């Protein structure tokens, strides 16, 4: 069951129906999976933090240490069923779309392997530490 702070709910209730529905939608999109729902060992899915394009990101597979195959879907932008992302170094500060953590220029990251501005998520970044963690978790899932 989704835990909602009663104070937050009271504020939302007083602000009108539009705000109430946005609050409910955000809570549903970002709540943890229930215990009865299993996630296949072949993929991981996370919702990006509110404000960072609200994209659904699924890590599908890891063809090599330097590449990851991602499914990207954004309700206000684009959808890519199997997009290859490459390991790189951040050339600018930003936010990791998978974890919401800050990205500092020079951090190892993964980004779409396409010419800049040729796809809707060309400037998106995922910290390499997040990809490495997911890779380890997925390899553990294969043996359990």
C-alpha positions in Angstrom: 0.0 0.0 0.0 1.2 3.5 -0.9 2.2 5.6 2.1 1.0 9.2 1.8 1.6 11.8 4.5 -1.8 13.1 5.7 -0.4 16.7 5.8 0.6 16.4 2.0 -2.8 15.0 1.2 -4.6 17.9 3.1 -2.6 20.5 1.2 -3.4 18.8 -2.1 -7.1 18.5 -1.3 -7.3 22.2 -0.7 -5.7 23.1 -4.0 -8.2 21.7 -6.4 -8.9 18.7 -8.6 -6.1 19.3 -11.1 -3.5 19.3 -8.4 -5.1 16.3 -6.7 -4.8 14.2 -9.9 -1.2 15.2 -10.5 -0.4 14.2 -6.9 -2.0 10.8 -7.4 -0.4 10.2 -10.8 3.1 11.0 -9.4 2.5 8.8 -6.4 1.5 5.9 -8.6 4.3 6.3 -11.0 7.0 6.5 -8.4 5.8 4.0 -5.8 7.8 0.8 -5.2 6.6 -2.4 -6.6 4.5 -4.6 -4.3 5.9 -7.8 -3.1 3.6 -9.9 -5.2 5.0 -8.4 -8.5 8.2 -9.9 -9.8 10.5 -8.2 -12.2 12.1 -10.4 -14.9 15.8 -11.0 -14.3 16.5 -9.8 -17.8 15.6 -6.2 -17.2 15.3 -3.4 -14.6 12.9 -0.5 -14.8 13.0 2.8 -12.9 11.2 6.0 -13.2 13.3 9.1 -13.4 12.8 11.6 -10.7 10.0 14.2 -11.2 11.3 17.1 -13.2 13.9 15.1 -15.2 11.8 14.4 -18.2 9.6 11.9 -16.4 10.9 9.1 -18.6 10.5 5.4 -18.0 13.9 3.8 -18.4 14.4 0.0 -18.7 17.9 -1.5 -18.7 17.5 -4.4 -21.1 21.0 -5.9 -21.5 24.7 -5.2 -21.3 26.4 -6.2 -24.5 29.8 -5.0 -23.2 31.5 -3.1 -20.4 31.1 0.1 -22.5 27.6 -0.4 -23.8 24.1 -0.9 -22.4 20.9 -1.4 -24.3 18.0 0.8 -22.9 14.3 1.2 -23.6 13.4 4.8 -23.1 9.9 6.2 -23.1 8.8 9.7 -22.3 5.2 10.8 -22.4 6.2 14.3 -23.5 9.1 13.4 -25.7 10.2 10.2 -27.4 10.2 6.5 -27.3 13.1 4.2 -28.2 12.6 0.4 -27.9 16.2 -0.6 -28.0 18.7 2.3 -27.8 22.4 1.7 -27.4 24.1 3.9 -24.8 27.9 4.2 -24.6 30.2 4.9 -21.7 31.7 8.4 -21.9 32.8 11.3 -19.7 30.4 14.0 -18.7 31.3 17.2 -20.5 28.8 19.3 -18.5 27.1 19.1 -15.2 23.6 17.6 -15.1 21.4 15.0 -13.4 21.4 11.2 -13.7 18.1 10.3 -15.3 18.1 6.9 -13.6 18.8 7.9 -10.0 18.3 11.7 -9.9 21.8 12.1 -8.5 23.9 15.1 -9.6 26.4 14.5 -12.5 29.6 16.6 -12.2 31.6 17.4 -15.3 34.3 14.7 -15.7 32.1 11.9 -14.1 32.0 8.6 -16.0 28.5 8.3 -17.5 26.5 6.5 -20.2 24.7 8.5 -22.9 22.9 7.7 -26.1 25.3 6.7 -28.9 24.0 9.0 -31.6 25.0 12.4 -33.0 24.1 15.2 -30.6 20.5 16.5 -31.1 19.6 13.7 -33.5 17.3 12.0 -30.9 15.0 13.5 -28.2 17.2 12.2 -25.3 20.6 13.0 -26.8 21.6 15.1 -23.8 20.5 12.6 -21.2 23.1 11.0 -18.9 23.2 8.0 -16.5 26.0 7.8 -14.0 28.3 4.8 -14.8 28.1 3.8 -11.1 24.3 3.3 -11.5 24.8 1.1 -14.6 27.5 -0.9 -12.8 25.2 -1.5 -9.8 22.3 -2.6 -12.1 24.7 -5.0 -14.0 25.8 -6.6 -10.7 22.2 -6.9 -9.5 21.1 -8.5 -12.7 23.9 -11.0 -12.7 23.0 -12.0 -9.1 19.4 -12.4 -10.1 20.4 -14.9 -12.8 21.7 -17.2 -10.1 18.9 -16.9 -7.6 
